[in-house]
Amino acid sequence: MIKYDKLFRALEAAGINTTQIRRDKIMSQNAYYGIRQGKLNLTLSTIDKLCGLLQCQPGDLVEWVPDDDGDDED
């Protein structure tokens, strides 16, 4: 499972809020909250935009962790 905790910490540390994310057309508010709730995933295009905004690598934003059910394959 992909976790986005690192992304939200990075955005907070950089002082970037949802208004700026929407204004800069990085992602919609619905997408932001869907990702925050674990119901949606980031696209590579959005990861690219976020990395440009935060001047970081994709691994600085996402983390893979095993699923709770122990089944890591789809």
PDB file of N, CA, C and O in Angstrom:
ATOM      1  N   MET A   1       0.846  -1.160   0.000  1.00  0.00           N
ATOM      2  CA  MET A   1       0.000   0.000   0.000  1.00  0.00           C
ATOM      3  C   MET A   1       0.902   1.236   0.000  1.00  0.00           C
ATOM      4  O   MET A   1       1.934   1.260   0.670  1.00  0.00           O
ATOM      5  N   ILE A   2       0.513   2.238  -0.739  1.00  0.00           N
ATOM      6  CA  ILE A   2       1.248   3.493  -0.789  1.00  0.00           C
ATOM      7  C   ILE A   2       0.664   4.450   0.250  1.00  0.00           C
ATOM      8  O   ILE A   2      -0.548   4.658   0.312  1.00  0.00           O
ATOM      9  N   LYS A   3       1.541   5.022   1.054  1.00  0.00           N
ATOM     10  CA  LYS A   3       1.150   6.003   2.074  1.00  0.00           C
ATOM     11  C   LYS A   3       1.684   7.369   1.671  1.00  0.00           C
ATOM     12  O   LYS A   3       2.762   7.477   1.087  1.00  0.00           O
ATOM     13  N   TYR A   4       0.933   8.397   1.984  1.00  0.00           N
ATOM     14  CA  TYR A   4       1.289   9.758   1.610  1.00  0.00           C
ATOM     15  C   TYR A   4       1.597  10.650   2.806  1.00  0.00           C
ATOM     16  O   TYR A   4       1.574  11.874   2.681  1.00  0.00           O
ATOM     17  N   ASP A   5       1.880  10.063   3.957  1.00  0.00           N
ATOM     18  CA  ASP A   5       2.174  10.855   5.151  1.00  0.00           C
ATOM     19  C   ASP A   5       3.352  11.804   4.915  1.00  0.00           C
ATOM     20  O   ASP A   5       3.335  12.948   5.368  1.00  0.00           O
ATOM     21  N   LYS A   6       4.370  11.322   4.204  1.00  0.00           N
ATOM     22  CA  LYS A   6       5.542  12.150   3.926  1.00  0.00           C
ATOM     23  C   LYS A   6       5.156  13.377   3.090  1.00  0.00           C
ATOM     24  O   LYS A   6       5.692  14.465   3.302  1.00  0.00           O
ATOM     25  N   LEU A   7       4.239  13.204   2.153  1.00  0.00           N
ATOM     26  CA  LEU A   7       3.776  14.308   1.328  1.00  0.00           C
ATOM     27  C   LEU A   7       3.153  15.391   2.182  1.00  0.00           C
ATOM     28  O   LEU A   7       3.498  16.565   2.042  1.00  0.00           O
ATOM     29  N   PHE A   8       2.247  15.019   3.058  1.00  0.00           N
ATOM     30  CA  PHE A   8       1.545  16.007   3.858  1.00  0.00           C
ATOM     31  C   PHE A   8       2.477  16.695   4.849  1.00  0.00           C
ATOM     32  O   PHE A   8       2.299  17.876   5.145  1.00  0.00           O
ATOM     33  N   ARG A   9       3.463  15.973   5.363  1.00  0.00           N
ATOM     34  CA  ARG A   9       4.471  16.602   6.229  1.00  0.00           C
ATOM     35  C   ARG A   9       5.312  17.599   5.432  1.00  0.00           C
ATOM     36  O   ARG A   9       5.621  18.685   5.924  1.00  0.00           O
ATOM     37  N   ALA A  10       5.684  17.234   4.201  1.00  0.00           N
ATOM     38  CA  ALA A  10       6.496  18.118   3.355  1.00  0.00           C
ATOM     39  C   ALA A  10       5.720  19.383   2.992  1.00  0.00           C
ATOM     40  O   ALA A  10       6.272  20.483   3.025  1.00  0.00           O
ATOM     41  N   LEU A  11       4.448  19.229   2.648  1.00  0.00           N
ATOM     42  CA  LEU A  11       3.629  20.398   2.327  1.00  0.00           C
ATOM     43  C   LEU A  11       3.509  21.324   3.531  1.00  0.00           C
ATOM     44  O   LEU A  11       3.627  22.542   3.397  1.00  0.00           O
ATOM     45  N   GLU A  12       3.277  20.754   4.691  1.00  0.00           N
ATOM     46  CA  GLU A  12       3.153  21.550   5.905  1.00  0.00           C
ATOM     47  C   GLU A  12       4.465  22.267   6.217  1.00  0.00           C
ATOM     48  O   GLU A  12       4.463  23.455   6.539  1.00  0.00           O
ATOM     49  N   ALA A  13       5.571  21.557   6.124  1.00  0.00           N
ATOM     50  CA  ALA A  13       6.877  22.155   6.406  1.00  0.00           C
ATOM     51  C   ALA A  13       7.192  23.306   5.457  1.00  0.00           C
ATOM     52  O   ALA A  13       7.849  24.275   5.840  1.00  0.00           O
ATOM     53  N   ALA A  14       6.717  23.194   4.210  1.00  0.00           N
ATOM     54  CA  ALA A  14       6.955  24.240   3.216  1.00  0.00           C
ATOM     55  C   ALA A  14       5.927  25.366   3.307  1.00  0.00           C
ATOM     56  O   ALA A  14       6.039  26.365   2.597  1.00  0.00           O
ATOM     57  N   GLY A  15       4.927  25.210   4.178  1.00  0.00           N
ATOM     58  CA  GLY A  15       3.898  26.230   4.329  1.00  0.00           C
ATOM     59  C   GLY A  15       2.931  26.285   3.163  1.00  0.00           C
ATOM     60  O   GLY A  15       2.353  27.333   2.879  1.00  0.00           O
ATOM     61  N   ILE A  16       2.754  25.161   2.487  1.00  0.00           N
ATOM     62  CA  ILE A  16       1.868  25.097   1.331  1.00  0.00           C
ATOM     63  C   ILE A  16       0.520  24.535   1.776  1.00  0.00           C
ATOM     64  O   ILE A  16       0.446  23.471   2.390  1.00  0.00           O
ATOM     65  N   ASN A  17      -0.545  25.271   1.452  1.00  0.00           N
ATOM     66  CA  ASN A  17      -1.882  24.836   1.855  1.00  0.00           C
ATOM     67  C   ASN A  17      -2.718  24.444   0.644  1.00  0.00           C
ATOM     68  O   ASN A  17      -2.262  24.537  -0.496  1.00  0.00           O
ATOM     69  N   THR A  18      -3.927  24.011   0.901  1.00  0.00           N
ATOM     70  CA  THR A  18      -4.788  23.539  -0.193  1.00  0.00           C
ATOM     71  C   THR A  18      -5.139  24.652  -1.173  1.00  0.00           C
ATOM     72  O   THR A  18      -5.334  24.393  -2.361  1.00  0.00           O
ATOM     73  N   THR A  19      -5.220  25.876  -0.690  1.00  0.00           N
ATOM     74  CA  THR A  19      -5.518  26.998  -1.587  1.00  0.00           C
ATOM     75  C   THR A  19      -4.417  27.137  -2.636  1.00  0.00           C
ATOM     76  O   THR A  19      -4.706  27.291  -3.822  1.00  0.00           O
ATOM     77  N   GLN A  20      -3.177  27.085  -2.211  1.00  0.00           N
ATOM     78  CA  GLN A  20      -2.062  27.199  -3.152  1.00  0.00           C
ATOM     79  C   GLN A  20      -2.016  26.008  -4.105  1.00  0.00           C
ATOM     80  O   GLN A  20      -1.725  26.172  -5.290  1.00  0.00           O
ATOM     81  N   ILE A  21      -2.300  24.819  -3.598  1.00  0.00           N
ATOM     82  CA  ILE A  21      -2.296  23.621  -4.439  1.00  0.00           C
ATOM     83  C   ILE A  21      -3.349  23.744  -5.540  1.00  0.00           C
ATOM     84  O   ILE A  21      -3.090  23.397  -6.692  1.00  0.00           O
ATOM     85  N   ARG A  22      -4.536  24.238  -5.184  1.00  0.00           N
ATOM     86  CA  ARG A  22      -5.579  24.448  -6.190  1.00  0.00           C
ATOM     87  C   ARG A  22      -5.213  25.579  -7.148  1.00  0.00           C
ATOM     88  O   ARG A  22      -5.369  25.446  -8.361  1.00  0.00           O
ATOM     89  N   ARG A  23      -4.724  26.693  -6.596  1.00  0.00           N
ATOM     90  CA  ARG A  23      -4.383  27.855  -7.416  1.00  0.00           C
ATOM     91  C   ARG A  23      -3.306  27.515  -8.446  1.00  0.00           C
ATOM     92  O   ARG A  23      -3.372  27.960  -9.592  1.00  0.00           O
ATOM     93  N   ASP A  24      -2.312  26.723  -8.030  1.00  0.00           N
ATOM     94  CA  ASP A  24      -1.225  26.332  -8.930  1.00  0.00           C
ATOM     95  C   ASP A  24      -1.591  25.141  -9.807  1.00  0.00           C
ATOM     96  O   ASP A  24      -0.755  24.631 -10.552  1.00  0.00           O
ATOM     97  N   LYS A  25      -2.850  24.696  -9.715  1.00  0.00           N
ATOM     98  CA  LYS A  25      -3.383  23.594 -10.523  1.00  0.00           C
ATOM     99  C   LYS A  25      -2.565  22.309 -10.392  1.00  0.00           C
ATOM    100  O   LYS A  25      -2.312  21.604 -11.369  1.00  0.00           O
ATOM    101  N   ILE A  26      -2.163  22.032  -9.159  1.00  0.00           N
ATOM    102  CA  ILE A  26      -1.430  20.799  -8.883  1.00  0.00           C
ATOM    103  C   ILE A  26      -2.415  19.650  -8.729  1.00  0.00           C
ATOM    104  O   ILE A  26      -2.203  18.565  -9.270  1.00  0.00           O
ATOM    105  N   MET A  27      -3.494  19.892  -7.990  1.00  0.00           N
ATOM    106  CA  MET A  27      -4.575  18.911  -7.872  1.00  0.00           C
ATOM    107  C   MET A  27      -5.805  19.619  -7.332  1.00  0.00           C
ATOM    108  O   MET A  27      -5.708  20.693  -6.738  1.00  0.00           O
ATOM    109  N   SER A  28      -6.958  19.009  -7.543  1.00  0.00           N
ATOM    110  CA  SER A  28      -8.203  19.589  -7.046  1.00  0.00           C
ATOM    111  C   SER A  28      -8.328  19.349  -5.541  1.00  0.00           C
ATOM    112  O   SER A  28      -7.634  18.511  -4.966  1.00  0.00           O
ATOM    113  N   GLN A  29      -9.219  20.096  -4.933  1.00  0.00           N
ATOM    114  CA  GLN A  29      -9.459  19.916  -3.505  1.00  0.00           C
ATOM    115  C   GLN A  29     -10.009  18.517  -3.230  1.00  0.00           C
ATOM    116  O   GLN A  29      -9.642  17.891  -2.236  1.00  0.00           O
ATOM    117  N   ASN A  30     -10.885  18.027  -4.102  1.00  0.00           N
ATOM    118  CA  ASN A  30     -11.431  16.677  -3.924  1.00  0.00           C
ATOM    119  C   ASN A  30     -10.325  15.624  -3.995  1.00  0.00           C
ATOM    120  O   ASN A  30     -10.315  14.678  -3.208  1.00  0.00           O
ATOM    121  N   ALA A  31      -9.401  15.788  -4.932  1.00  0.00           N
ATOM    122  CA  ALA A  31      -8.287  14.844  -5.040  1.00  0.00           C
ATOM    123  C   ALA A  31      -7.422  14.907  -3.791  1.00  0.00           C
ATOM    124  O   ALA A  31      -7.016  13.873  -3.260  1.00  0.00           O
ATOM    125  N   TYR A  32      -7.142  16.108  -3.324  1.00  0.00           N
ATOM    126  CA  TYR A  32      -6.321  16.290  -2.119  1.00  0.00           C
ATOM    127  C   TYR A  32      -6.932  15.537  -0.937  1.00  0.00           C
ATOM    128  O   TYR A  32      -6.247  14.779  -0.251  1.00  0.00           O
ATOM    129  N   TYR A  33      -8.218  15.754  -0.711  1.00  0.00           N
ATOM    130  CA  TYR A  33      -8.865  15.104   0.431  1.00  0.00           C
ATOM    131  C   TYR A  33      -9.027  13.600   0.204  1.00  0.00           C
ATOM    132  O   TYR A  33      -8.966  12.824   1.158  1.00  0.00           O
ATOM    133  N   GLY A  34      -9.231  13.183  -1.034  1.00  0.00           N
ATOM    134  CA  GLY A  34      -9.293  11.743  -1.318  1.00  0.00           C
ATOM    135  C   GLY A  34      -7.977  11.054  -1.019  1.00  0.00           C
ATOM    136  O   GLY A  34      -7.959   9.949  -0.478  1.00  0.00           O
ATOM    137  N   ILE A  35      -6.879  11.700  -1.368  1.00  0.00           N
ATOM    138  CA  ILE A  35      -5.551  11.151  -1.072  1.00  0.00           C
ATOM    139  C   ILE A  35      -5.312  11.157   0.428  1.00  0.00           C
ATOM    140  O   ILE A  35      -4.793  10.191   0.987  1.00  0.00           O
ATOM    141  N   ARG A  36      -5.686  12.230   1.064  1.00  0.00           N
ATOM    142  CA  ARG A  36      -5.500  12.341   2.518  1.00  0.00           C
ATOM    143  C   ARG A  36      -6.265  11.240   3.260  1.00  0.00           C
ATOM    144  O   ARG A  36      -5.797  10.733   4.279  1.00  0.00           O
ATOM    145  N   GLN A  37      -7.442  10.873   2.744  1.00  0.00           N
ATOM    146  CA  GLN A  37      -8.262   9.838   3.376  1.00  0.00           C
ATOM    147  C   GLN A  37      -7.891   8.429   2.922  1.00  0.00           C
ATOM    148  O   GLN A  37      -8.467   7.454   3.405  1.00  0.00           O
ATOM    149  N   GLY A  38      -6.935   8.311   1.998  1.00  0.00           N
ATOM    150  CA  GLY A  38      -6.520   7.000   1.521  1.00  0.00           C
ATOM    151  C   GLY A  38      -7.464   6.383   0.506  1.00  0.00           C
ATOM    152  O   GLY A  38      -7.421   5.174   0.278  1.00  0.00           O
ATOM    153  N   LYS A  39      -8.316   7.194  -0.106  1.00  0.00           N
ATOM    154  CA  LYS A  39      -9.285   6.673  -1.073  1.00  0.00           C
ATOM    155  C   LYS A  39      -8.829   6.850  -2.516  1.00  0.00           C
ATOM    156  O   LYS A  39      -9.359   6.198  -3.416  1.00  0.00           O
ATOM    157  N   LEU A  40      -7.855   7.722  -2.746  1.00  0.00           N
ATOM    158  CA  LEU A  40      -7.330   7.986  -4.080  1.00  0.00           C
ATOM    159  C   LEU A  40      -5.809   7.884  -4.060  1.00  0.00           C
ATOM    160  O   LEU A  40      -5.183   7.891  -3.000  1.00  0.00           O
ATOM    161  N   ASN A  41      -5.232   7.788  -5.249  1.00  0.00           N
ATOM    162  CA  ASN A  41      -3.778   7.776  -5.388  1.00  0.00           C
ATOM    163  C   ASN A  41      -3.343   8.924  -6.275  1.00  0.00           C
ATOM    164  O   ASN A  41      -4.113   9.412  -7.102  1.00  0.00           O
ATOM    165  N   LEU A  42      -2.109   9.349  -6.099  1.00  0.00           N
ATOM    166  CA  LEU A  42      -1.549  10.391  -6.943  1.00  0.00           C
ATOM    167  C   LEU A  42      -1.203   9.837  -8.312  1.00  0.00           C
ATOM    168  O   LEU A  42      -0.790   8.684  -8.439  1.00  0.00           O
ATOM    169  N   THR A  43      -1.372  10.656  -9.328  1.00  0.00           N
ATOM    170  CA  THR A  43      -0.902  10.282 -10.660  1.00  0.00           C
ATOM    171  C   THR A  43       0.577  10.675 -10.758  1.00  0.00           C
ATOM    172  O   THR A  43       1.070  11.476  -9.964  1.00  0.00           O
ATOM    173  N   LEU A  44       1.271  10.100 -11.742  1.00  0.00           N
ATOM    174  CA  LEU A  44       2.670  10.477 -11.946  1.00  0.00           C
ATOM    175  C   LEU A  44       2.789  11.952 -12.314  1.00  0.00           C
ATOM    176  O   LEU A  44       3.757  12.612 -11.936  1.00  0.00           O
ATOM    177  N   SER A  45       1.824  12.462 -13.038  1.00  0.00           N
ATOM    178  CA  SER A  45       1.826  13.873 -13.393  1.00  0.00           C
ATOM    179  C   SER A  45       1.751  14.755 -12.143  1.00  0.00           C
ATOM    180  O   SER A  45       2.455  15.760 -12.048  1.00  0.00           O
ATOM    181  N   THR A  46       0.906  14.380 -11.196  1.00  0.00           N
ATOM    182  CA  THR A  46       0.783  15.144  -9.960  1.00  0.00           C
ATOM    183  C   THR A  46       2.043  15.012  -9.124  1.00  0.00           C
ATOM    184  O   THR A  46       2.497  15.995  -8.540  1.00  0.00           O
ATOM    185  N   ILE A  47       2.616  13.824  -9.054  1.00  0.00           N
ATOM    186  CA  ILE A  47       3.879  13.644  -8.327  1.00  0.00           C
ATOM    187  C   ILE A  47       4.954  14.536  -8.938  1.00  0.00           C
ATOM    188  O   ILE A  47       5.733  15.157  -8.215  1.00  0.00           O
ATOM    189  N   ASP A  48       4.997  14.602 -10.269  1.00  0.00           N
ATOM    190  CA  ASP A  48       5.959  15.455 -10.958  1.00  0.00           C
ATOM    191  C   ASP A  48       5.771  16.919 -10.556  1.00  0.00           C
ATOM    192  O   ASP A  48       6.748  17.608 -10.264  1.00  0.00           O
ATOM    193  N   LYS A  49       4.534  17.394 -10.538  1.00  0.00           N
ATOM    194  CA  LYS A  49       4.255  18.775 -10.150  1.00  0.00           C
ATOM    195  C   LYS A  49       4.646  19.043  -8.700  1.00  0.00           C
ATOM    196  O   LYS A  49       5.223  20.083  -8.384  1.00  0.00           O
ATOM    197  N   LEU A  50       4.326  18.092  -7.823  1.00  0.00           N
ATOM    198  CA  LEU A  50       4.663  18.258  -6.409  1.00  0.00           C
ATOM    199  C   LEU A  50       6.175  18.267  -6.195  1.00  0.00           C
ATOM    200  O   LEU A  50       6.685  19.053  -5.396  1.00  0.00           O
ATOM    201  N   CYS A  51       6.887  17.404  -6.900  1.00  0.00           N
ATOM    202  CA  CYS A  51       8.346  17.376  -6.778  1.00  0.00           C
ATOM    203  C   CYS A  51       8.944  18.702  -7.256  1.00  0.00           C
ATOM    204  O   CYS A  51       9.905  19.198  -6.667  1.00  0.00           O
ATOM    205  N   GLY A  52       8.382  19.270  -8.312  1.00  0.00           N
ATOM    206  CA  GLY A  52       8.849  20.572  -8.784  1.00  0.00           C
ATOM    207  C   GLY A  52       8.575  21.664  -7.770  1.00  0.00           C
ATOM    208  O   GLY A  52       9.430  22.513  -7.519  1.00  0.00           O
ATOM    209  N   LEU A  53       7.394  21.646  -7.191  1.00  0.00           N
ATOM    210  CA  LEU A  53       7.005  22.637  -6.194  1.00  0.00           C
ATOM    211  C   LEU A  53       7.875  22.543  -4.942  1.00  0.00           C
ATOM    212  O   LEU A  53       8.331  23.556  -4.411  1.00  0.00           O
ATOM    213  N   LEU A  54       8.096  21.319  -4.481  1.00  0.00           N
ATOM    214  CA  LEU A  54       8.823  21.100  -3.229  1.00  0.00           C
ATOM    215  C   LEU A  54      10.323  20.869  -3.433  1.00  0.00           C
ATOM    216  O   LEU A  54      11.080  20.766  -2.467  1.00  0.00           O
ATOM    217  N   GLN A  55      10.746  20.787  -4.709  1.00  0.00           N
ATOM    218  CA  GLN A  55      12.159  20.527  -5.029  1.00  0.00           C
ATOM    219  C   GLN A  55      12.649  19.278  -4.295  1.00  0.00           C
ATOM    220  O   GLN A  55      13.584  19.329  -3.496  1.00  0.00           O
ATOM    221  N   CYS A  56      11.986  18.152  -4.592  1.00  0.00           N
ATOM    222  CA  CYS A  56      12.303  16.896  -3.923  1.00  0.00           C
ATOM    223  C   CYS A  56      12.173  15.741  -4.904  1.00  0.00           C
ATOM    224  O   CYS A  56      11.817  15.942  -6.065  1.00  0.00           O
ATOM    225  N   GLN A  57      12.458  14.552  -4.442  1.00  0.00           N
ATOM    226  CA  GLN A  57      12.335  13.323  -5.207  1.00  0.00           C
ATOM    227  C   GLN A  57      11.030  12.622  -4.829  1.00  0.00           C
ATOM    228  O   GLN A  57      10.523  12.838  -3.728  1.00  0.00           O
ATOM    229  N   PRO A  58      10.468  11.780  -5.719  1.00  0.00           N
ATOM    230  CA  PRO A  58       9.214  11.083  -5.405  1.00  0.00           C
ATOM    231  C   PRO A  58       9.263  10.310  -4.086  1.00  0.00           C
ATOM    232  O   PRO A  58       8.274  10.268  -3.355  1.00  0.00           O
ATOM    233  N   GLY A  59      10.389   9.708  -3.784  1.00  0.00           N
ATOM    234  CA  GLY A  59      10.505   8.955  -2.538  1.00  0.00           C
ATOM    235  C   GLY A  59      10.402   9.822  -1.291  1.00  0.00           C
ATOM    236  O   GLY A  59      10.190   9.314  -0.190  1.00  0.00           O
ATOM    237  N   ASP A  60      10.551  11.133  -1.466  1.00  0.00           N
ATOM    238  CA  ASP A  60      10.377  12.060  -0.351  1.00  0.00           C
ATOM    239  C   ASP A  60       8.908  12.317  -0.058  1.00  0.00           C
ATOM    240  O   ASP A  60       8.569  12.916   0.963  1.00  0.00           O
ATOM    241  N   LEU A  61       8.027  11.859  -0.964  1.00  0.00           N
ATOM    242  CA  LEU A  61       6.597  12.134  -0.836  1.00  0.00           C
ATOM    243  C   LEU A  61       5.760  10.900  -0.544  1.00  0.00           C
ATOM    244  O   LEU A  61       4.709  11.003   0.089  1.00  0.00           O
ATOM    245  N   VAL A  62       6.207   9.741  -0.993  1.00  0.00           N
ATOM    246  CA  VAL A  62       5.417   8.518  -0.840  1.00  0.00           C
ATOM    247  C   VAL A  62       6.244   7.428  -0.185  1.00  0.00           C
ATOM    248  O   VAL A  62       7.475   7.438  -0.232  1.00  0.00           O
ATOM    249  N   GLU A  63       5.543   6.496   0.421  1.00  0.00           N
ATOM    250  CA  GLU A  63       6.189   5.368   1.085  1.00  0.00           C
ATOM    251  C   GLU A  63       5.341   4.122   0.867  1.00  0.00           C
ATOM    252  O   GLU A  63       4.117   4.168   0.991  1.00  0.00           O
ATOM    253  N   TRP A  64       5.983   3.028   0.548  1.00  0.00           N
ATOM    254  CA  TRP A  64       5.270   1.769   0.418  1.00  0.00           C
ATOM    255  C   TRP A  64       5.342   1.031   1.743  1.00  0.00           C
ATOM    256  O   TRP A  64       6.417   0.897   2.327  1.00  0.00           O
ATOM    257  N   VAL A  65       4.198   0.549   2.218  1.00  0.00           N
ATOM    258  CA  VAL A  65       4.127  -0.272   3.427  1.00  0.00           C
ATOM    259  C   VAL A  65       3.248  -1.487   3.114  1.00  0.00           C
ATOM    260  O   VAL A  65       2.320  -1.388   2.311  1.00  0.00           O
ATOM    261  N   PRO A  66       3.534  -2.618   3.737  1.00  0.00           N
ATOM    262  CA  PRO A  66       2.684  -3.805   3.494  1.00  0.00           C
ATOM    263  C   PRO A  66       1.232  -3.528   3.920  1.00  0.00           C
ATOM    264  O   PRO A  66       0.981  -2.811   4.889  1.00  0.00           O
ATOM    265  N   ASP A  67       0.294  -4.110   3.179  1.00  0.00           N
ATOM    266  CA  ASP A  67      -1.112  -4.002   3.558  1.00  0.00           C
ATOM    267  C   ASP A  67      -1.336  -4.667   4.896  1.00  0.00           C
ATOM    268  O   ASP A  67      -0.605  -5.582   5.276  1.00  0.00           O
ATOM    269  N   ASP A  68      -2.347  -4.208   5.610  1.00  0.00           N
ATOM    270  CA  ASP A  68      -2.680  -4.773   6.919  1.00  0.00           C
ATOM    271  C   ASP A  68      -3.057  -6.241   6.828  1.00  0.00           C
ATOM    272  O   ASP A  68      -2.819  -7.007   7.762  1.00  0.00           O
ATOM    273  N   ASP A  69      -3.653  -6.642   5.690  1.00  0.00           N
ATOM    274  CA  ASP A  69      -4.112  -8.023   5.558  1.00  0.00           C
ATOM    275  C   ASP A  69      -2.981  -8.979   5.161  1.00  0.00           C
ATOM    276  O   ASP A  69      -3.187 -10.189   5.061  1.00  0.00           O
ATOM    277  N   GLY A  70      -1.775  -8.419   4.935  1.00  0.00           N
ATOM    278  CA  GLY A  70      -0.635  -9.262   4.600  1.00  0.00           C
ATOM    279  C   GLY A  70      -0.547  -9.648   3.147  1.00  0.00           C
ATOM    280  O   GLY A  70       0.417 -10.299   2.745  1.00  0.00           O
ATOM    281  N   ASP A  71      -1.524  -9.267   2.341  1.00  0.00           N
ATOM    282  CA  ASP A  71      -1.535  -9.591   0.915  1.00  0.00           C
ATOM    283  C   ASP A  71      -0.984  -8.407   0.150  1.00  0.00           C
ATOM    284  O   ASP A  71      -1.676  -7.403  -0.016  1.00  0.00           O
ATOM    285  N   ASP A  72       0.253  -8.505  -0.319  1.00  0.00           N
ATOM    286  CA  ASP A  72       0.902  -7.397  -1.012  1.00  0.00           C
ATOM    287  C   ASP A  72       0.731  -7.465  -2.519  1.00  0.00           C
ATOM    288  O   ASP A  72       1.181  -6.565  -3.228  1.00  0.00           O
ATOM    289  N   GLU A  73       0.098  -8.499  -3.020  1.00  0.00           N
ATOM    290  CA  GLU A  73      -0.087  -8.659  -4.470  1.00  0.00           C
ATOM    291  C   GLU A  73      -1.524  -8.339  -4.839  1.00  0.00           C
ATOM    292  O   GLU A  73      -2.454  -8.597  -4.075  1.00  0.00           O
ATOM    293  N   ASP A  74      -1.686  -7.768  -6.035  1.00  0.00           N
ATOM    294  CA  ASP A  74      -3.031  -7.498  -6.552  1.00  0.00           C
ATOM    295  C   ASP A  74      -3.419  -8.508  -7.571  1.00  0.00           C
ATOM    296  O   ASP A  74      -4.520  -8.443  -8.118  1.00  0.00           O
TER     297      ASP A  74
END
